[in-house]
Amino acid sequence: MELLKKTEEYRVETEQEAQDFIEEVKNAAAVNGYELTSYSSTHRYKKDKDYYQIKIVKTY
């Protein structure tokens, strides 16, 4: 059995953290043997909480 695709979701507090994390994942792609097929960062509000949700898709 072989893993073909993996979707991951993360939560960070600031937009800068989201941008930095996406850059880290892009840079790690070649080293770790996957291709970053898509990514997104969405600003979320829930009651009194304010955060960014990051979604990345890795293809192996």
Backbone as ProteinMPNN parsed JSONL, in Angstrom:
{"seq_chain_A": "MELLKKTEEYRVETEQEAQDFIEEVKNAAAVNGYELTSYSSTHRYKKDKDYYQIKIVKTY", "coords_chain_A": {"N_chain_A": [[0.844, -1.17, 0.0], [0.472, 2.247, -0.735], [0.858, 5.652, 0.104], [-0.795, 8.259, -1.488], [-1.902, 10.851, -1.491], [-2.324, 13.558, 0.767], [-4.199, 15.483, 3.008], [-3.945, 18.259, 5.082], [-4.812, 20.21, 7.944], [-4.291, 23.204, 9.711], [-4.031, 25.461, 12.506], [-3.344, 28.798, 13.178], [-2.354, 31.831, 14.874], [-1.82, 34.384, 13.723], [-1.66, 36.287, 10.62], [0.902, 36.527, 9.58], [2.212, 34.327, 10.737], [0.845, 32.314, 9.377], [1.659, 32.758, 6.692], [4.428, 32.331, 6.961], [4.461, 29.643, 7.765], [3.399, 28.333, 5.504], [5.43, 28.887, 3.648], [7.521, 27.438, 4.837], [6.571, 24.818, 4.499], [6.528, 24.674, 1.708], [9.29, 24.867, 1.146], [10.202, 22.552, 2.39], [9.172, 20.559, 0.849], [10.625, 19.389, -1.37], [12.761, 18.166, -0.051], [11.497, 16.329, 1.628], [10.137, 14.619, -0.052], [7.589, 15.069, -1.295], [4.994, 16.74, -3.2], [3.704, 19.944, -3.045], [0.527, 20.398, -3.663], [-1.706, 22.057, -3.368], [-2.69, 24.922, -1.413], [-4.129, 26.913, 1.196], [-5.115, 29.802, 3.057], [-7.25, 30.868, 5.498], [-9.056, 33.406, 7.049], [-10.63, 33.255, 10.116], [-13.471, 33.773, 12.208], [-14.82, 33.124, 15.31], [-17.137, 33.493, 17.62], [-15.595, 35.025, 20.205], [-13.1, 34.468, 19.266], [-10.326, 34.707, 17.094], [-8.647, 33.687, 14.311], [-6.369, 32.021, 11.975], [-6.915, 29.626, 9.501], [-5.165, 27.05, 8.027], [-4.889, 25.176, 5.122], [-3.424, 22.466, 3.576], [-2.39, 20.481, 0.777], [-0.737, 17.58, 0.111], [1.0, 15.735, -2.317], [2.28, 12.579, -3.022]], "CA_chain_A": [[0.0, 0.0, 0.0], [1.273, 3.464, -0.878], [0.154, 6.912, 0.311], [-0.743, 9.073, -2.693], [-2.269, 12.242, -1.246], [-2.623, 13.823, 2.168], [-4.706, 16.824, 3.287], [-3.691, 18.635, 6.477], [-5.341, 21.511, 8.349], [-3.608, 23.76, 10.875], [-4.582, 26.711, 13.019], [-2.341, 29.723, 13.712], [-2.974, 33.039, 15.421], [-1.644, 35.602, 12.929], [-1.462, 36.139, 9.185], [2.34, 36.329, 9.364], [2.492, 32.924, 11.061], [0.29, 31.511, 8.28], [2.549, 32.911, 5.54], [5.697, 31.676, 7.288], [4.257, 28.192, 7.771], [3.245, 27.895, 4.108], [6.775, 28.925, 3.059], [8.268, 26.301, 5.394], [6.075, 23.6, 3.852], [7.014, 24.728, 0.318], [10.725, 24.581, 1.152], [10.423, 21.183, 2.844], [8.577, 19.612, -0.102], [11.645, 18.658, -2.13], [13.565, 17.376, 0.874], [10.692, 15.268, 2.238], [9.6, 13.729, -1.068], [6.212, 15.298, -1.7], [4.723, 17.959, -3.956], [2.622, 20.732, -2.461], [-0.394, 20.599, -4.79], [-2.511, 23.251, -3.125], [-2.689, 25.444, -0.051], [-4.962, 28.099, 1.389], [-5.141, 30.375, 4.39], [-8.549, 31.514, 5.659], [-9.235, 34.118, 8.311], [-11.861, 32.774, 10.743], [-13.974, 34.4, 13.427], [-15.803, 32.316, 16.033], [-17.455, 34.202, 18.857], [-14.545, 35.981, 20.553], [-11.814, 33.955, 18.796], [-9.896, 35.205, 15.794], [-7.488, 32.877, 13.943], [-6.213, 31.669, 10.567], [-6.924, 28.192, 9.239], [-4.327, 26.728, 6.874], [-5.172, 23.869, 4.543], [-2.425, 22.111, 2.575], [-2.554, 19.164, 0.164], [0.552, 17.03, -0.306], [0.917, 14.582, -3.2], [3.523, 11.812, -2.934]], "C_chain_A": [[0.895, 1.241, 0.0], [0.391, 4.692, -0.691], [0.318, 7.775, -0.927], [-0.975, 10.556, -2.415], [-2.686, 12.412, 0.21], [-3.076, 15.267, 2.325], [-4.526, 17.108, 4.771], [-4.277, 20.016, 6.741], [-4.664, 21.927, 9.652], [-4.287, 25.058, 11.276], [-3.432, 27.533, 13.591], [-3.037, 31.023, 14.097], [-2.892, 34.266, 14.515], [-1.445, 35.28, 11.446], [0.008, 35.88, 8.858], [2.742, 34.89, 9.66], [2.003, 32.01, 9.937], [1.211, 31.568, 7.065], [3.873, 32.203, 5.769], [5.57, 30.16, 7.24], [4.142, 27.644, 6.353], [4.599, 27.891, 3.408], [7.631, 27.764, 3.553], [7.865, 25.003, 4.701], [6.54, 23.543, 2.397], [8.489, 24.327, 0.251], [11.025, 23.135, 1.536], [9.936, 20.148, 1.835], [9.632, 18.775, -0.823], [12.449, 17.72, -1.238], [12.793, 16.155, 1.383], [9.948, 14.396, 1.233], [8.133, 13.877, -1.387], [6.12, 16.579, -2.513], [3.565, 18.664, -3.282], [1.668, 21.099, -3.589], [-1.278, 21.812, -4.606], [-2.398, 23.654, -1.662], [-3.589, 26.655, 0.014], [-4.872, 28.535, 2.845], [-6.428, 31.183, 4.505], [-8.64, 32.154, 7.029], [-10.6, 33.74, 8.879], [-12.186, 33.579, 12.003], [-14.99, 33.445, 14.051], [-15.978, 32.944, 17.405], [-16.37, 35.218, 19.16], [-13.17, 35.523, 20.093], [-11.561, 34.38, 17.357], [-8.624, 34.44, 15.427], [-7.453, 32.639, 12.442], [-6.167, 30.154, 10.453], [-6.146, 27.948, 7.955], [-4.678, 25.317, 6.406], [-4.124, 23.606, 3.463], [-2.701, 20.696, 2.059], [-1.197, 18.741, -0.363], [0.306, 15.816, -1.184], [2.278, 13.895, -3.199], [3.802, 11.078, -4.215]], "O_chain_A": [[1.938, 1.271, 0.653], [-0.697, 4.768, -1.26], [1.441, 8.004, -1.378], [-0.332, 11.416, -3.018], [-3.312, 11.533, 0.803], [-2.414, 16.181, 1.832], [-4.906, 16.298, 5.616], [-4.246, 20.888, 5.872], [-4.488, 21.123, 10.568], [-5.015, 25.67, 10.495], [-2.641, 27.033, 14.391], [-4.171, 31.276, 13.691], [-3.795, 35.103, 14.531], [-1.109, 34.156, 11.075], [0.318, 35.099, 7.958], [3.525, 34.298, 8.918], [2.675, 31.04, 9.589], [1.511, 30.533, 6.47], [4.387, 31.544, 4.866], [6.458, 29.471, 6.737], [4.723, 26.606, 6.037], [4.886, 26.971, 2.643], [8.382, 27.172, 2.779], [8.719, 24.185, 4.357], [6.907, 22.475, 1.908], [8.883, 23.537, -0.607], [12.001, 22.557, 1.057], [10.264, 18.968, 1.964], [9.514, 17.55, -0.866], [12.775, 16.603, -1.639], [13.365, 15.077, 1.548], [9.194, 13.511, 1.638], [7.483, 12.888, -1.725], [7.041, 17.396, -2.519], [2.548, 18.039, -2.979], [1.952, 21.997, -4.381], [-1.573, 22.521, -5.568], [-2.059, 22.846, -0.796], [-3.792, 27.345, -0.985], [-4.588, 27.736, 3.737], [-6.671, 32.083, 3.701], [-8.34, 31.526, 8.044], [-11.616, 33.889, 8.2], [-11.301, 34.0, 12.747], [-15.924, 33.01, 13.376], [-15.072, 32.921, 18.238], [-16.237, 36.197, 18.425], [-12.165, 36.118, 20.482], [-12.468, 34.405, 16.525], [-7.626, 34.527, 16.143], [-8.382, 33.004, 11.723], [-5.469, 29.483, 11.213], [-6.425, 28.558, 6.923], [-4.75, 24.385, 7.207], [-3.95, 24.412, 2.549], [-3.179, 19.832, 2.795], [-0.581, 19.436, -1.171], [-0.507, 14.958, -0.841], [3.309, 14.55, -3.358], [4.811, 10.38, -4.319]]}, "name": "protein", "num_of_chains": 1, "seq": "MELLKKTEEYRVETEQEAQDFIEEVKNAAAVNGYELTSYSSTHRYKKDKDYYQIKIVKTY"}
